[in-house]
Amino acid sequence: MYKKQESKEYEKVSHTQVSNINFFLVNLTYRPPHTHHDFEIIQAIEGELHVKTLTEDFTIGPGEIALFNPDTFHTLYSTGSHCILLAIQADPSFCAAHYPAIQHIQFDTANVTSGIPFQEALEMIHTCFNLGYNYCRGEVGFELRCVSDLYRLFSYLVVHVPYHLENESEIFHSKEKEQRFARIITYIHQHYTEKLTLSELAESENLSMTYLSHLFRDVVDMPFQEYVNSLRFEHALLLLKKTNMSITDICLESGFSDSKYLNKRLKAACNLSLKDFRNTDSNLDKHVADKGEEQFFYTPEEGLEIMRKHYHFGGDK
């Protein structure tokens, strides 16, 4: 029986080329709520990216930068057909030997370049782009250039972006909140094909339904039940395409009580019946109107070719 691959809301970042630093270029449509232990700096190269955290909701365009503190949930999605991003992930200890405070810094906003004077923002944009460009080129000594660029980038951040130093109590409570939501999201992705209610989740976390409902809508940008149904819908469409299961069995396997809701949702999404959708030869992705995680990672060679088209950001030539 076909099973949907389990989603990972906690992302474990590996640092392969440069110690404590990870870099990649990605073509992203949607990245569901997730977190990791690293600082993450995102620069839009092409297209526009919508960013949502527990406290902020904003859009960045080409060249602009978003910054996420360690262990902070964030959701990313393109506002158009695609968005190419440069991503830099750095372990909080990457410069602790020279700047110990880095391990306790919490930047107060993820929307970095919007509140910075133009000239300073431009220098930050050039530095970020330069880091990615050197990483992709991989020439002799690129590791030193990348580390130098990252130090310079964080020097701009601590000067121009508001931040505070977390004390032990703040660290505990913020991490507790993030870990709680991680448990909730993980549980949903593991059990969405079963009976799942907001009241049961709220009770298991000792929260009120009202608080959890607002928290869920703030983080995921949709109501709890709509999110669960979107997972079930995606799962059902995959079963329609990948298996010969009956419509009834697919509904039961996906968590729907009958085919009426599934039929209605598919009709609204792509104006097809369940039978027509199963028989069409069109690509599955073109028919799914709901958000499904879509990311395409470029190789360093592909990334270099893309970045060479964008010298208007500046950087080493």
N, C-alpha and C positions, 0 to 999 in steps of 0.2 A: 504494500500500500504506500502511495506517495505521501511523504510528510514534508511540510514546509520547514526549511532550515531555521533553527532557532536564532532569534535576533540577539545581538550583544549590545546592551545599553551601557555597560562599563567597558571602556576600550583600554586594553593594555598596550601601551606604546613601547615598541622596541627601538633601540638606537643602534643602527648598524654601521653607517659610514663614519659619523663623527660622534665621539663619546658624549653622551647626555643630550644629543640634538638629533631630531628626526625632521626630514624635509620631504615634501612630495607635492606634485601638481595633480589636481583632480578635477574632472568634469562632473559637477554635482547637480543633481536635480532635487534630491531630498535626503536629508540625514536626520532620522528621528532623535528624540531626546537621548543624550548620552553624556558621559563624563569620563575623565581620566585624570591621573595624578600629575600630569604635566601642565605647564603654561602652554597655551596654544595661541599662536598669532596667525590670523587669516587675512590674506590680501587678495582682493578681487582683481583678476587679470582681464577677464572678459565677462560681460553680462553683469547683472545685479543680484546680490545675495540678500535674502531676508534673514535676519538674526533674531532669535528669541531666547531669553534667559528667564530666570525666575523674576527678575525685576525690570527688564528692558525689552523693547520691541522696536527694531529699526532696520534700515536697509543701507547697504554700502554698494557703491559703484566702482568702476575700474580705478585701481590705484589705492582706494581707501582700505583701511585696516580695522579689524575687530580683534579684541584680545580677551581671552578667557582665563580666569584664575584656575589653579588646580582644583579638582573635585567640584567643578561647577557645571550643572546641567545646562546644555544649550542645544537648540534645534536650528538647523540650517536648511533653507530651500531657495531655489532659484525663483526669481520673479518672472522669468521668461522661459524660453525653450531650453536654455542651458546656462551654466555659469562655471567658468574656469577659475580655480582658486589656487593660490600658492599657500601652503600650510607649513608652519614651523612649529614644532613641539619641542619644548626644552624642560628637562628635569629641573625642579626648583633648586637643586643643589649645584647646578652647572657652574655658578660663579660664587658659591658660598665661601670659598677660600679667600676671595678678595672682597666680597660684599655679603657678609653673613646675614644681613637683614632680609635678603631675597627670599629666604625660607619662611618668613612671616608676613611678607607683603601681600595685601589684598587690594588690587586696583578697584576703584569705586565705580568704574564704568567699563563696559566692553566696547563702546562706540568711541574708539580712540581718536581718529583724525577729525571728527566733527567739531570738537571743542578746542582744537589747537590752532594757534595763529598759522597763517598760510605758509610762511617760510619754514617754520619748524616742522609742520606737517609734511611739507615737500621733502625735507631732509630725511624724515622718518620713512617716507614712501620709497625714496631712492635706496636707503640702507636695506630695507626689507627686500626689495627687488634684487639688489646686489647680492644679498645672501643666497637667494634662490638661484640666481644666475651662475654664481661661482660653484654652487653645489652641483648643478646640472653639468657644468663644463668638466668638473672633476680633474682639472689639471694639477700638475705637481704643486703641492703646498696648499691645495684648496681647503684642506681641513683648517689650517691656520687662518685663512681668509674668512671662513665661515664663523669660526669662534670670535674673531675680531669684530665681524659685522654684528654678531649677536650681542656682544658686550656693548657695542655702540648703540644698538637698537634699544637695549634695556636702559642705557644711560639717558636716552631721550624719554623713555617711558616714565622713569622715576622723577624726572625734572618737570615734565609737562602734563602727566596724567595724575589726577588726584588718587591717593591711596591711603590706607591706614595699616598699622601693624596689628595683627590679631594677637590678643592675649590667649592664654590657654583655655579660658572659659568660652570665648568667641569661637575658637577653633573647634572645640568640642561640639557646640550647638550647631554651627554651620555644617560641619561634617555629618552630624546626626541627621539634619534635615535632608541633605543630599543622599545619604545612605538609605533613609526611609523611602524617598521617592524611587531610588534605584531598586529597592525591594518590591515596591508596588508595580513598577513598569515590568520588571523581570517576571513577576508572578503573572501579570496579565498576558505576557507573550508565551508563557508556559501553559496557560489554562484558558485561553480565549475560546477554544472549541468546546469548553464545558460551560455549565451554568455559572455565571459570574455577575455579582451584584456589587454596586458601590457600597451598600450598607455592610456587607461582609468584609470588604477591604478596610473600611473605616473602623469597624469593630476590631479587626485583627491588629490595627496600628494604634488603637486607642485614640482615634480622632473622631470628630463629629462629621456627619455626612456633608454638612454645609462647607466646612473648612476643606475637606478633601475634594469636594466638587470644584471649589474655586481654585484650589491649588492645581488640580489637574488641568482645568481650562487655561490657567495662566501659563503653565509649562508646555502643554501639548498643543494649545491653540484650538482645541475642540472639546466638546463635552465628553465625559467618560464613556457613555453608551455609544456615541458616534465613533469614538476611537476603537472600541471593541468590535463594533460592526464592520469598520473598515478593514480590520485584520481578518475577520471572518470572510468578508467579501473577497479580499485578495486571495485567501486560501481556497475559496470555492472556485474562483476563476482558474487557478492553477490546477485544481483537480479536474475541472472541465476539459482543460487542454492536455493534461498529462496522463489521464486515466480513462478507462471505459466504465467507470462507476455510474450507476443510475443517478438521476437528478435527486431523488429522495435520499439516497445514501450520501451524496455529496453535501446536501443540506445538513443532515445529521452529523456527518464528519466535521463540518465547518462550524457547527454550533447554532445553526438556524433551525427553528422548529418546523418550518415548512418552506416551500419554494416561492411563496407569494412575495415575500420581502426581497428575496434574491432576484426574482424576475423584475420587480419594480425598480430595484437599484441598477440593474444591468441596463434596463431600458432607458433610464435617465442618464446613465454614464455614456452609452455608445449607441443607443437606439437599436439594440439587438435583443432578440429573445435568447433564452438559455440554449435552445437547440441551434439557432443560427450562429451564436457565438462559438459553440463547439465545432461546427462544421466549417467555419470560415478559415481561410489559409492565411489571413493577415497576422502580422506580428502581435503577440499578446500585449506588449507594452503600449501599443497604440490605442488599445481599447480601454485601458484601466485609467479611469479619471481620478480615482482616489490616489492618495500619496503612497507610493511604495518606495522603499529605500533604493536609490539609484546613484551609484558612484562609479566612475571610470578613472582608474589611476594611470597616469602616463609614465612611461619609462623616462630615465634621465635624458636620453637622446630625443625623445618626443617633446619633453618639457623644454629642452634647450631650443628646439625649433620654434616652439610657441613663444618663448620669452624673447627670442631674437626679433619677433615681429612687434615687440612692444618696447622699443628703446626709448619711447617718450617718457617712460618712468625713470630713465637714467640708469646708471650702473656701469660696471667695467665693460670695456669693449675688447 
